[in-house]
């Protein structure tokens, strides 16, 4: 049986990597910002907010939905998209914890 290399790592690291991967494209970040600013579920065409085709935006929405960062509810011919606030809060905590675990050397200075 072949094991995916990601399965060699702790489950928590796999979960973090999946969420961080979902954030690894500017279109997905813009979608999250747009939904956050809207403060409601959007049933309109989100591709109007991005310099990308509807097909490309749909792929990014799919990635965000699979990561659990957004929810999509089908109503007739349209899908309503909104943030999953609980998952966003988990992501904020996870990212903060991840970064806090990275210790910088004493006297570290950026140039």
C-alpha positions as CSV (number, residue, x, y, z in Angstrom):
1,X,0.0,0.0,0.0
2,X,1.3,3.4,-1.0
3,X,1.2,6.1,1.7
4,X,1.1,9.8,0.8
5,X,4.1,11.6,2.1
6,X,1.8,14.0,4.0
7,X,0.5,11.1,6.0
8,X,4.0,10.8,7.6
9,X,3.3,14.0,9.5
10,X,1.2,14.6,12.6
11,X,-2.5,15.1,11.8
12,X,-2.4,18.7,13.2
13,X,0.3,19.6,10.7
14,X,-1.7,18.1,7.9
15,X,-4.7,20.1,8.9
16,X,-2.7,23.3,9.2
17,X,-1.1,22.7,5.8
18,X,-4.5,22.2,4.1
19,X,-5.8,25.4,5.6
20,X,-2.7,27.4,4.8
21,X,-2.7,26.0,1.2
22,X,-6.3,27.3,0.8
23,X,-4.9,30.8,1.6
24,X,-2.0,30.5,-0.8
25,X,-3.6,32.4,-3.7
26,X,-4.4,36.1,-3.9
27,X,-7.8,35.4,-5.5
28,X,-8.8,33.3,-2.5
29,X,-7.7,36.0,-0.1
30,X,-9.7,38.6,-2.0
31,X,-12.7,36.3,-1.9
32,X,-12.4,35.9,1.9
33,X,-12.0,39.7,2.3
34,X,-15.0,40.4,0.1
35,X,-17.2,38.0,2.0
36,X,-15.9,39.4,5.3
37,X,-16.7,43.0,4.2
38,X,-20.1,41.9,3.0
39,X,-21.1,40.5,6.4
40,X,-23.8,38.5,4.7
41,X,-24.1,35.5,2.3
42,X,-23.6,36.5,-1.3
43,X,-25.8,35.1,-4.0
44,X,-24.5,37.3,-6.8
45,X,-21.6,36.6,-9.1
46,X,-18.4,37.0,-7.0
47,X,-16.4,37.0,-10.2
48,X,-17.5,40.6,-10.7
49,X,-15.2,41.4,-7.8
50,X,-12.1,39.7,-9.3
51,X,-10.1,40.1,-12.4
52,X,-10.7,36.4,-13.3
53,X,-13.2,34.4,-15.3
54,X,-16.3,32.8,-13.6
55,X,-14.8,29.3,-14.1
56,X,-11.5,30.3,-12.4
57,X,-13.4,32.0,-9.5
58,X,-15.6,28.8,-9.1
59,X,-12.4,26.8,-8.7
60,X,-11.1,29.1,-6.0
61,X,-14.5,29.0,-4.3
62,X,-14.4,25.2,-4.4
63,X,-10.9,25.2,-2.7
64,X,-12.1,27.5,0.0
65,X,-15.2,25.4,0.5
66,X,-13.3,22.2,0.7
67,X,-11.0,23.8,3.3
68,X,-14.1,24.7,5.3
69,X,-13.4,28.4,5.2
70,X,-16.6,29.2,3.4
71,X,-20.0,27.6,3.0
72,X,-22.1,27.4,-0.1
73,X,-25.8,26.8,0.0
74,X,-27.7,26.1,-3.2
75,X,-30.9,28.0,-3.7
76,X,-32.5,27.3,-7.1
77,X,-30.0,28.2,-9.8
78,X,-27.7,30.2,-7.5
79,X,-25.3,29.3,-4.7
80,X,-25.1,31.6,-1.6
81,X,-21.5,31.9,-0.3
82,X,-20.6,33.1,3.1
83,X,-17.7,32.7,5.6
84,X,-17.7,29.9,8.0
85,X,-17.0,32.1,11.0
86,X,-16.2,29.2,13.4
87,X,-13.6,27.9,10.9
88,X,-12.2,31.4,10.4
89,X,-11.8,31.7,14.2
90,X,-10.1,28.3,14.4
91,X,-7.7,29.4,11.6
92,X,-6.9,32.7,13.4
93,X,-6.0,30.7,16.6
94,X,-4.1,28.0,14.6
95,X,-2.0,30.6,12.7
96,X,-1.3,32.6,15.9
97,X,-0.2,29.4,17.7
98,X,1.9,28.2,14.7
99,X,3.7,31.5,14.5
100,X,4.2,31.8,18.3
101,X,5.9,28.4,18.2
102,X,8.6,29.7,15.9
103,X,11.2,31.1,18.1
104,X,13.4,33.8,16.7
105,X,17.1,34.1,17.9
106,X,17.9,36.8,20.4
107,X,18.9,40.0,18.8
108,X,17.1,39.1,15.6
109,X,16.7,42.1,13.4
110,X,15.3,42.6,9.9
111,X,17.3,44.6,7.4
